[in-house]
């Protein structure tokens, strides 16, 4: 399956990386980027790897999530022959506000 980063997810990842780079340095920011894209590679062969995301159970399509580095969560859905990474969440934020961002 092909993995596609949706605009919202890519923007959230980019914003996170900018913040982390400024506050904690290049090494930590680079590690987050590597971990995020490594998850994408894993999903190509294992699309059901992530747990069903309970905060998005009200959506008509099933969303799954994978936590990386204890601080961020990749939210994705399987659509036909592709995996769409829908968002990149900072898990320290209010869960309901994060869930309301998903279209």
C-alpha positions as CSV (number, residue, x, y, z in Angstrom):
1,X,0.0,0.0,0.0
2,X,1.1,3.5,-0.6
3,X,1.4,6.0,2.3
4,X,0.2,9.5,1.7
5,X,0.7,12.4,4.2
6,X,-2.4,14.6,4.0
7,X,-1.8,18.3,4.1
8,X,-3.0,18.7,7.7
9,X,-0.7,16.0,8.9
10,X,2.3,17.3,7.1
11,X,1.7,20.8,8.4
12,X,1.3,19.5,12.0
13,X,4.5,17.5,11.7
14,X,6.4,20.5,10.2
15,X,5.1,22.8,13.0
16,X,6.2,20.3,15.6
17,X,9.6,20.0,14.1
18,X,10.1,23.7,13.9
19,X,9.2,24.1,17.6
20,X,11.3,21.2,18.7
21,X,14.3,22.4,16.7
22,X,14.0,25.8,18.2
23,X,13.5,24.6,21.8
24,X,15.5,21.4,22.0
25,X,17.8,21.4,19.1
26,X,18.4,19.7,15.8
27,X,19.2,16.2,17.2
28,X,15.8,15.7,18.8
29,X,14.0,17.3,15.9
30,X,15.7,15.0,13.4
31,X,14.9,12.0,15.6
32,X,11.1,12.9,15.4
33,X,11.3,13.2,11.6
34,X,13.0,9.8,11.3
35,X,10.5,8.1,13.6
36,X,7.5,9.6,11.8
37,X,8.6,8.6,8.4
38,X,9.7,5.1,9.7
39,X,6.1,4.6,10.8
40,X,5.1,5.4,7.3
41,X,7.4,2.7,6.0
42,X,6.1,0.2,8.5
43,X,2.5,0.9,7.5
44,X,3.1,0.1,3.8
45,X,3.5,-3.6,4.7
46,X,1.3,-3.6,7.9
47,X,-1.6,-1.2,7.4
48,X,-3.5,-2.4,10.5
49,X,-0.4,-2.0,12.7
50,X,-2.0,0.9,14.7
51,X,-4.8,0.6,17.3
52,X,-8.2,1.9,16.4
53,X,-8.4,5.4,17.6
54,X,-11.2,5.7,20.3
55,X,-11.4,9.5,20.0
56,X,-12.5,9.1,16.4
57,X,-15.0,6.3,16.8
58,X,-17.8,8.7,15.8
59,X,-16.3,9.1,12.3
60,X,-17.8,7.1,9.4
61,X,-14.4,5.7,8.5
62,X,-12.1,3.8,10.9
63,X,-9.0,5.8,12.1
64,X,-6.0,4.2,13.6
65,X,-3.1,5.6,15.6
66,X,0.5,4.9,16.5
67,X,2.3,6.7,19.3
68,X,5.9,7.7,18.6
69,X,8.4,9.0,21.0
70,X,5.8,9.1,23.9
71,X,4.8,12.7,22.8
72,X,3.3,12.4,19.4
73,X,0.7,10.2,17.7
74,X,0.2,9.6,14.0
75,X,-3.4,9.3,13.0
76,X,-4.2,7.5,9.8
77,X,-7.0,5.8,7.8
78,X,-7.0,3.1,5.1
79,X,-8.8,4.2,2.0
80,X,-9.0,1.7,-0.9
81,X,-5.4,0.9,-1.8
82,X,-3.7,3.7,0.2
83,X,-2.9,4.7,3.7
84,X,-3.7,8.4,4.4
85,X,-1.9,9.9,7.4
86,X,-4.5,12.3,8.5
87,X,-2.8,14.1,11.4
88,X,0.2,14.3,13.7
89,X,-0.9,15.0,17.3
90,X,1.0,16.2,20.3
91,X,-0.5,13.9,22.9
92,X,-0.1,16.4,25.6
93,X,-2.9,18.6,24.1
94,X,-6.6,18.3,24.9
95,X,-7.8,15.1,23.2
96,X,-11.2,16.4,22.3
97,X,-9.8,19.5,20.5
98,X,-7.4,17.2,18.6
99,X,-10.3,14.9,17.6
100,X,-12.3,17.9,16.3
101,X,-9.6,18.7,13.8
102,X,-10.2,15.5,11.8
103,X,-12.4,16.1,8.8
